[in-house]
Every structure is written in structure tokens, then in C-alpha cells.
Amino acid sequence: MTKKAVVLLSGGLDSATCVAIAQNIGFDVYGLSFRYGQRDNHEFEAAEAVAKALNIKRHVIIDIDLRAFGGSALTSNVEVPKGRSSIDMDHEIPVTYVPARNTIFLSFALAFAETLNSNDIFIGVNSLDYSGYPDCRPEYIDAFQKMAHLATKIGVEGNNKVKINTPLMDMTKTEIIKKGMSLGVDYSITTSCYDPGQNHLACGQCDSCFIRLNGFAGIGAVDPIKYQS
Amino acid sequence: MTKKAVVLLSGGLDSATCVAIAQNIGFDVYGLSFRYGQRDNHEFEAAEAVAKALNIKRHVIIDIDLRAFGGSALTSNVEVPKGRSSIDMDHEIPVTYVPARNTIFLSFALAFAETLNSNDIFIGVNSLDYSGYPDCRPEYIDAFQKMAHLATKIGVEGNNKVKINTPLMDMTKTEIIKKGMSLGVDYSITTSCYDPGQNHLACGQCDSCFIRLNGFAGIGAVDPIKYQS
């Protein structure tokens, strides 16, 4: 029987690569996306496009409203920083940080995995390009995994353990893109920009665009998405 | 300055007691409740009544739809067991278990606490009367606390630690009720039944009613809520 995995699917380059990696090692992929009061629907539409292109088993979308709490540029009216250098990014938690976001996402993934009798969750975090978010660090993922094992039937009744798979953790953005290309991922349908303009065109200036563009440059490739000119 | 605490508020006897305990030790209480596809609105209305009666600072209600995953009597059409003895309850995870529910609830509480600059979350779990749920055990709470500390700005930037407070953990239901009464909690507005009938009357037969009724009996008091005759 094919094993099942829940993959957190944002519509970005990393999570699309995660889906392809999980499928490549033999998992049936169940995708999980969130509408969480983002400024814009482009992320969510990209997640649906990735789910379809990679032919996953099922795609569940959960609506949650993190705006009830406020506190982040991605869900409120704080200005998204543009044109920061990688040095800035190394030393502070950016205003685009959404409080406890990965914890909330992984918690829903855990619920989904438990109902599927799946032990495996995939999340496309990586520590090299992680841009300052505390909930992308390996020690955080380890702690979540330990907690998840104690939280669920799997841990109480079975001999299996919940595993939070982070195949991208130690990869650079360039390595991620290379890997995805080798697995046939079509990056033209993914999106990364924190603050897209008209027609969902990426700004090319925010931390996320900066990291993405550098990633493609690293293998001498051109990013197939369109940017604001 | 008064310290802030986020208290998970279900409308039940335990969470109402938690609010009173947090207030009694000097916290301003920010209540957090969830509409998560329960069969019935009675829990949620009770949470609002408790928030009002105990005069908390703010009450945030989050809508999440756990029915997207299925898998529990409280959110789908599985029959709620009636008339089980406490021996049955000791030895199995009941069908009323909702996958990863406390993990999801605590994750939202963590996001809320972070936006309030609060380090304290209260949850009314207890291990003695816990009725078989894996995510009510002290080792689970400890693991969540460790993870939460790594997940957030508080853990990265500050000297403070996220604390998951479980003041009811080692109390019997009778001790909880005694404590709440000493702090002036009005239990007539709380609700505990998994399967209430017409006019929200408690069934008196499910695990939760059974534990509650035993709790009041333990101090020779009469439960002030109405039951189906």
C-alpha cells in the first residue's frame, strides 16, 4: 500500500518542490493550504495550480482568520520592506513574520494526517535562506515533532512516530530549484512575492523576491514568472 | 502593569474555573474560543456568557472547520457513547476525540499571546478526569511549551519564556468545582454535555455529563444546570 503524506502547500517554490520530493520517494500526497487573511488571493490560486499540475490525491483548503489577532505585515496594513540586503535579513525578525503561523499550519496538518492514518508531514522550511523566522529553524521542527507524537493517537496507540519531514532544510534556494527542475516542477505557476502588484505581478523587491531571484541566478537560469517592470 | 494571559474558553466548567484562577493571581484575561463545526452552538454561547460574567478584557472567537478532515464524534455523525463506566473511560481513546484539537487551539492561543506580548496561556486540561485524550497529558503540555518557546519572538528575542499554565492538571472535578465556587464562578452558565437535547438540556449520560455530575456529588452540591428528565 502506498504511504500517505500531508504536504503544506503555499503556492510557493519551496512547497511545490516538497510535493515533488514526497512523490518521488513514494508518497501519495495530500495537500493542505490556508486562506488566512492574506492581502491577496494569488498565493492560494498558485497553491491550487500546483496541486493540479502535480496531480496530488486531494487538496484541502482551510479558512482561518489570523487578522483577528493582528500583528503582521502579511495580514494587516504594515508596509512590506523593500530592497533590504541579505545582511539586514540575517539579524532581525522581519515585520512580515506572522505570529505562530507555522505552528498553526503544522497543527492542522497533524489533524489531517491523523484522520488519514498518515505518519508523515512535509513542510518546505529551510534554515539557510530562512529570512529570520523563528518557526523555520531545525530545533523548532524537532520540538514540534516531539510534541506531535505525544498529541495524537499515533503516539499513544501505535508503534509509529509522527515525522515532520523537512527535505529542504539544509538546501540553498539554488539547490532547491535544481532539485525541483530535475523532478519536473513547473516553477512558472508558483508565486513567492510578499506584495504583488496588478495582475499578481511579483514586485522583485521584497525579501522573498530577492531570495527567489538569487536562487535562479545561482544556476544561470531565468525565473519563469513575470515581474513588475 | 497588569500581566496579560490568554485563556482557552470553551464554555465548560473547567475553562470558566481557569479564567477565575488566572484573574485571582493577577492576570488580565484575554479569552479565546473556537467554532469548529460542533454539532450545536451551545458551547459557544456558554463561552460568551462566561466571558461576560467574569468580565474578561477581550473575547476573540475563531472560526475553523475541522469537518474538512472528519474523524470525530463531536464534528461528524458518529454516535456519542452513553452510560459508559469510568472503567471503560480509563482504557481507550473515546470516539469523541478530535484529532489534534488541543494542539490547534494552543497554536492559535500562542499567536494571540504573541500579538499581546503575553507570555502566559491557560488551558483547563486535567489528567485525573481526562477521559482518555492524549492531548490532555502533562507530558504533552510540557512538549507543547518547549515547542512554543522555539516558535516565537518571545523565545528568540526576549528573556521571557512562553508558559502553558494548567492549574487544573492534578485536581479532581470535585476540587475544581470547590475552587471555582470559592472564586465566585457561576456554574449555572457553563455547559459540559457532548450531546445536548432540545433547549440545550444536558443528556446526563455521556462521559462529560457523568464526570460533571460526579464532581458536584463529591461536595454534596447540586449541579445548577438543567438535565433532560
Boltz contact constraints between the chains, C-beta under 6 A:
constraints:
  - contact:
      token1: [A, 60]
      token2: [B, 68]
      max_distance: 6.0
  - contact:
      token1: [A, 64]
      token2: [B, 64]
      max_distance: 6.0
  - contact:
      token1: [A, 68]
      token2: [B, 60]
      max_distance: 6.0
  - contact:
      token1: [A, 69]
      token2: [B, 111]
      max_distance: 6.0
  - contact:
      token1: [A, 69]
      token2: [B, 112]
      max_distance: 6.0
  - contact:
      token1: [A, 69]
      token2: [B, 115]
      max_distance: 6.0
  - contact:
      token1: [A, 70]
      token2: [B, 115]
      max_distance: 6.0
  - contact:
      token1: [A, 71]
      token2: [B, 115]
      max_distance: 6.0
  - contact:
      token1: [A, 93]
      token2: [B, 153]
      max_distance: 6.0
  - contact:
      token1: [A, 99]
      token2: [B, 111]
      max_distance: 6.0
  - contact:
      token1: [A, 99]
      token2: [B, 114]
      max_distance: 6.0
  - contact:
      token1: [A, 99]
      token2: [B, 115]
      max_distance: 6.0
  - contact:
      token1: [A, 100]
      token2: [B, 107]
      max_distance: 6.0
  - contact:
      token1: [A, 100]
      token2: [B, 110]
      max_distance: 6.0
  - contact:
      token1: [A, 100]
      token2: [B, 111]
      max_distance: 6.0
  - contact:
      token1: [A, 100]
      token2: [B, 151]
      max_distance: 6.0
  - contact:
      token1: [A, 103]
      token2: [B, 107]
      max_distance: 6.0
  - contact:
      token1: [A, 103]
      token2: [B, 110]
      max_distance: 6.0
  - contact:
      token1: [A, 103]
      token2: [B, 151]
      max_distance: 6.0
  - contact:
      token1: [A, 104]
      token2: [B, 107]
      max_distance: 6.0
  - contact:
      token1: [A, 107]
      token2: [B, 100]
      max_distance: 6.0
  - contact:
      token1: [A, 107]
      token2: [B, 103]
      max_distance: 6.0
  - contact:
      token1: [A, 107]
      token2: [B, 104]
      max_distance: 6.0
  - contact:
      token1: [A, 107]
      token2: [B, 107]
      max_distance: 6.0
  - contact:
      token1: [A, 110]
      token2: [B, 100]
      max_distance: 6.0
  - contact:
      token1: [A, 110]
      token2: [B, 103]
      max_distance: 6.0
  - contact:
      token1: [A, 111]
      token2: [B, 69]
      max_distance: 6.0
  - contact:
      token1: [A, 111]
      token2: [B, 99]
      max_distance: 6.0
  - contact:
      token1: [A, 111]
      token2: [B, 100]
      max_distance: 6.0
  - contact:
      token1: [A, 112]
      token2: [B, 69]
      max_distance: 6.0
  - contact:
      token1: [A, 114]
      token2: [B, 99]
      max_distance: 6.0
  - contact:
      token1: [A, 115]
      token2: [B, 69]
      max_distance: 6.0
  - contact:
      token1: [A, 115]
      token2: [B, 70]
      max_distance: 6.0
  - contact:
      token1: [A, 115]
      token2: [B, 71]
      max_distance: 6.0
  - contact:
      token1: [A, 115]
      token2: [B, 99]
      max_distance: 6.0
  - contact:
      token1: [A, 134]
      token2: [B, 156]
      max_distance: 6.0
  - contact:
      token1: [A, 135]
      token2: [B, 151]
      max_distance: 6.0
  - contact:
      token1: [A, 139]
      token2: [B, 150]
      max_distance: 6.0
  - contact:
      token1: [A, 140]
      token2: [B, 150]
      max_distance: 6.0
  - contact:
      token1: [A, 140]
      token2: [B, 151]
      max_distance: 6.0
  - contact:
      token1: [A, 143]
      token2: [B, 146]
      max_distance: 6.0
  - contact:
      token1: [A, 143]
      token2: [B, 147]
      max_distance: 6.0
  - contact:
      token1: [A, 143]
      token2: [B, 150]
      max_distance: 6.0
  - contact:
      token1: [A, 144]
      token2: [B, 147]
      max_distance: 6.0
  - contact:
      token1: [A, 146]
      token2: [B, 143]
      max_distance: 6.0
  - contact:
      token1: [A, 147]
      token2: [B, 143]
      max_distance: 6.0
  - contact:
      token1: [A, 147]
      token2: [B, 144]
      max_distance: 6.0
  - contact:
      token1: [A, 147]
      token2: [B, 147]
      max_distance: 6.0
  - contact:
      token1: [A, 150]
      token2: [B, 139]
      max_distance: 6.0
  - contact:
      token1: [A, 150]
      token2: [B, 140]
      max_distance: 6.0
  - contact:
      token1: [A, 150]
      token2: [B, 143]
      max_distance: 6.0
  - contact:
      token1: [A, 151]
      token2: [B, 100]
      max_distance: 6.0
  - contact:
      token1: [A, 151]
      token2: [B, 103]
      max_distance: 6.0
  - contact:
      token1: [A, 151]
      token2: [B, 135]
      max_distance: 6.0
  - contact:
      token1: [A, 151]
      token2: [B, 140]
      max_distance: 6.0
  - contact:
      token1: [A, 153]
      token2: [B, 93]
      max_distance: 6.0
  - contact:
      token1: [A, 156]
      token2: [B, 134]
      max_distance: 6.0
